[in-house]
Amino acid sequence: MKVLAIAPYEGLKELMIELAEKEQFDLEIEVGDLQAGLRLAREAFADGVNVIISRGGTAEMIQKEVLVPVVEIEISGYDILRVLTLTKNYNEKTAIVGFPQIAHGAAAVCDVMDMDISTYVTDGDNVESLLVRLKTEGYRMIIGDVVTVNKAEQLGLSGVLLTSGRESVLKAFQNAKKIHELIERMKDELIVPHRIVKESSTGFVVYDEQEKSIFSNNSAPNLAAFEQMLQEKNAFLLLKEKGFFQGELRTDQYSWQVEGERLNRSDRMLYSFQIKSGSSDVKLREVQGVTIIHPFEKNMTYMNHMDMVKSEPMKNVIHESLKLSEMDENFEIQGRIGTEKELLAEYIHFKSRRRHAPLLIVDALFIPEQQWDRLFEENTIPPDGTLYVKNIDCAKPEQHKMLLQWLLGSAPKARLVTSWAKTFENGVQEDSALYQLYQICGRLHIHIPDLKERGEDIIRLTSLLIHECNEKFGKQIVGLRPEAEQLLRASAWPGNIDQLRRIVHQCVMQTNTAYVEVRDLEAELYSADITYETGINLQGTLEEIEQDIIRKIFIEENENQTNTAKRLGINRTTLWRKLK
């Protein structure tokens, strides 16, 4: 028995992997939602899969499009109750939106628990209009399936996913086995041999006469963005008239080389596109210390959380951030270690007029010295995007000069945002390129407060992080004990949000109960305080701890290899090898 399970989120995959260990069938588990899930299902059908297990709208779409029996993972009353318990700390006007079986079940649970939460039924097609109406009525949080949550976050609402628990997954496994027994008796009539292209280094998308996607392979780009660019380039019109299309599309994926071909068949017309990624985007992704965030990759959960902060210090940060997003000047982000300066740069970029272009993040602490020049090759940095250089004081003077020359050049530039590993020191020479960069970016700056100054945001942030862990790892934690909440509010947080994220991650992974207990937090806080007081992560492996120590001393010695090697009692060759 060959089964493909398509999970709409990573945590469901992890849960199915755990529960499948005792099952006696051949199970492959993939993560994909809607079109991605449909593509996986089509590939599995061509590979001879017997049953597909999926959830919600993805399961419904596969049932309509693929000739393979589909077993749906249900959302039980307990699943609904668990999420409702987790979200009780948000104190926002909340609605549950979903297909009839979800909405009716949620309404019943709310009635039993005497919870004042509205429920709405949607068929999937009208979900956006319903969410728009709910937003105008003052709703800020939406609980629902993956489609609903994603759409809610796109509209600026906070979305909480209804995750499926152990009981629902086990029931789906049992139903899959029952269906397979029936298939074995009828497979000659139900299974039609059909082979399609499954893997290719080149993206491949095929559309029918109604311009509806009927196939896309693993290398295909985000279809929504790709189709938008096809429409802007009149690609379908050219294909219908001339039979071919060739050109470069600049989109959220930076650039694509696209070739289109009209395929004449006896029964219908098909339109095939071959897609290759732009070379500069590929080259940058290969550089250590460089991250590219495209519009469809932005962290919507974090961005929506930022729009709903409660503490006055962070409200001021958001107010200043929105003002910066309306400007085009370069600026600097200030804040202690762990305050998530990178996420604030992402928030400002995707709130600005540049939000349709990529955000390029360069960590000067980790990018190899010999690869800096690759950043400034022609057409590498999108001129309509944002370049965020973090830990700028860790770069070499030669690299500061390269960055300054790029910034002062005559060609259109991306917006430059910087941050420092250490605070700006008066000892920086005024005739240096670093000082000039500071003068350019430091004139406008925004300071992120420490977490201990944001008491009203700590529990909301913790609930958000627990939800992320539940999704990612298949856990089912519903919240914190009251004593644990008190401990969180009373802690000093020397490592700020980085420390909170690490502690929540460890507690969620280790606990076997529905709540994070105060004893779990106490142990993790003690260990983390030592880490942030010394600047060394004692929770890592011996090799990782050694790396932390070496890099800490290297920075303290102003990246002087001779002094660092002398202080560590090793030769320069050994130091160079360990710093690679």
Number of C-alpha atoms within 10 A of each C-alpha: 14 15 22 21 29 26 24 26 19 18 22 27 21 19 22 21 16 12 13 18 10 8 12 9 14 12 20 17 19 19 17 20 23 20 18 20 24 25 21 24 31 25 23 22 23 15 15 16 21 23 26 27 25 30 26 21 22 24 25 16 17 25 19 11 12 17 15 22 19 27 23 24 23 20 22 20 14 16 19 25 16 20 22 23 12 21 20 14 14 15 10 15 16 23 21 25 24 28 18 14 13 24 21 16 17 29 20 13 17 18 12 9 11 9 12 12 14 15 22 20 17 16 10 14 8 10 20 17 10 16 22 16 12 20 18 9 10 11 18 21 25 27 24 27 23 23 19 25 24 18 17 28 21 16 15 19 26 25 27 27 21 23 26 25 22 18 14 17 22 16 14 21 22 12 17 22 19 11 15 18 11 10 18 12 10 11 12 10 8 13 15 13 10 11 13 12 11 18 12 11 11 14 19 24 21 20 18 15 12 8 12 12 17 16 20 26 22 17 18 20 20 14 14 9 14 19 17 12 17 14 11 10 15 12 22 23 14 16 19 16 10 11 15 19 20 15 12 16 20 14 17 21 22 21 18 22 15 19 17 22 20 21 15 11 8 5 6 9 14 21 24 20 21 18 22 18 20 16 14 18 19 12 12 19 12 10 17 13 16 18 16 16 16 19 18 14 11 18 15 21 19 17 22 21 19 18 16 18 20 16 14 14 17 23 16 16 18 21 11 15 21 16 13 20 19 14 12 13 14 22 23 25 21 21 18 19 19 19 20 14 21 18 15 20 24 22 24 22 29 24 18 19 15 21 21 18 23 30 27 23 21 23 20 22 19 16 15 14 13 8 12 18 11 14 20 14 10 9 11 16 22 20 16 17 23 27 24 28 23 24 17 23 24 19 21 15 13 13 19 20 16 16 20 16 13 14 18 10 9 8 9 11 17 22 21 21 24 26 26 20 17 16 11 14 8 8 7 13 11 12 8 12 20 23 20 16 20 20 14 17 19 20 11 14 17 19 18 18 17 21 26 18 16 17 18 16 20 21 18 19 18 22 21 21 19 25 23 19 22 24 24 16 17 24 26 26 24 22 26 22 14 13 13 19 18 13 15 22 17 11 13 15 21 22 22 20 20 15 22 23 18 15 22 20 17 15 21 24 15 11 14 12 12 16 18 24 18 18 12 17 20 15 12 18 21 10 14 24 18 14 17 18 11 12 16 20 20 17 12 11 10 10 9 14 14 16 15 17 15 20 17 16 18 21 17 13 15 12 16 12 19 14 16 23 20 12 13 13 10 12 13 15 11 10 19 11 8 13 13 7
